[in-house]
Structure formats: structure tokens, C-alpha cells
């Protein structure tokens, strides 16, 4: 469960179904491992505020550059290393499944992790 703190624009993992919490479910799997970073695939089953960031931080797997959730330093451009690789939904008019896939940004760390995992861009 996650509880949102609007004043901080941050979400926190809760031990249970406390007042104001929402169920937050995701699956993840390790795709590659470098000297200092892990390359994960995350599948969301719920879409809560900062869900991936909060849940990964809670287990000690802080996203590179994510100062809000515990990274020691930011990325030079202020981004975090979190990328929506694909989205699937039902087309609102045709009522058919639609999948959109996007390559990660050009970046040496993304490139190294993709290479190490055998994934293509």
C-alpha cells in the first residue's frame, strides 16, 4: 500500500491498509547487472502516484538520479533513469489492443545495460 503526501509531492510505502492508503502492485525482474546499477523491467498492475519510485526505493533499489527518493546525486540534465518502454491499452474508438514501444534515450548507461541484458533498442 502507498500513502501520498501531497505537501511533499511524494508517496510512501505503508505496512498495511492504513487510512488514506491505496493498494499498489507491480512486478519486476532483473534484466542485467552492472558494477553499480541493476537493469530492471517493471510491470505495473496499479498506477499510483510515484509508485515505481517509492516501491523500489523502499527495497533499497533507488533509481539513478532520483533525489526525491534517495539517490545521492542528480543526473546532469535533472532526469532520472526511469523509462516507459511500452504501454498497452484498448484503442478508444476501434476497441482493439494497441501497444506503443519506445526506445530508451541515447545515454551511455542505458546503452551499456541494454547491451549487457541482450535487449535491443
N, C-alpha and C positions, 0 to 999 in steps of 0.2 A: 504494500500500500504506500502511496505517496501523499504527502500533505504539502500544499502550495503556500508559500509565504509571499504574498503579493508585494509587501513593502520592500522585500529584498529581491523580488523577481527571481525566486529560487524555489526549488522543490526539495523535500527531504523524505527519505525512506522512513516509514513508520513500522513499528514491530507488529502492529495488528490493525484491526478495523476501528481505530480511534475516530472520534468526531472530526469531521472535515477531511477525512482521508478518502482516497479513491483507489480501487484495485489497479495495479499496474503490472502487466505481464509482458515479458519479452523472452525470447530465446537467443542464445548466442553460441557461436562456435569459433574456435581458434583456426585461422587460415594460415598464419605464418608467425614466426617468432624471430625477432632480431635481438641484438645485444641489449637494447634499451626499450624496445617497443614490441607490442603484440598487435597483430593484424586480425581483427575480428569481423565476422559477419553477424549482424544483429537483425532479428526478425521481430517486429513489433506486433503484438496482439491487441494492445490498447494504445492509445495515443495521448498520453498525459503530458502535461507541461514539463519540459526538460527531462522527460523520462529516461532516455538513454544516458544522458549526462549524470543524472542523480543516481541511478542504479549502478552504473559502472564505477562511479566514484565511491559509492558505499562499499563495494567489494575490493577497493584498492586499485582499480584499473582506470586511472584518471586519463582522460583524453588529452593528447598533446595540445598545448596552448590554451586549455580551458581554465583560466584563472579563477572563474567563479566557483568551480567545483574542485579546486585543489592543485592545478598544475603550478609548478614552481616559477614558470615564466611564460610569457605570451609568444605566439608566433610573430615574426617580423611584421606581417601585414594585419595582425589583430584577429586572424581567423582561428578556428580550432580544427583539428583533424577529424572531422566528422562529415561523412559524405552520404547523401541519399543515392545509392547506386541504382535502385529500381523501385518503382511504385506500380501496384496493380489495383485496378478498380473497375467497376462496371461503367461503361460509357453511358452518360445520362440520356442520350437520345436513342442510340442503336441498341442499348441494353445488352451489349456484348462485352466480354472481358477485354480490358486494354492494359497493356504493360508498357511502361516507359523505362528505358535503361539509359543511364548517363555515365560516361567515363569520369573517373576522378580528375581533379585538377592536375595540371602539369606541375610536378613537385618531386624533388629527389626522394623524399621519404615514401610517398605514395608509389613511385616507380620501383623502389627497392622492395617494398612489401608485396607489390603485385608480382614482381619477378620471383621472389622467394616462395610465394604461395602457388605459383603456376597459373595465376589468373591472368586473363587478357584484359586490356583496357577497353 
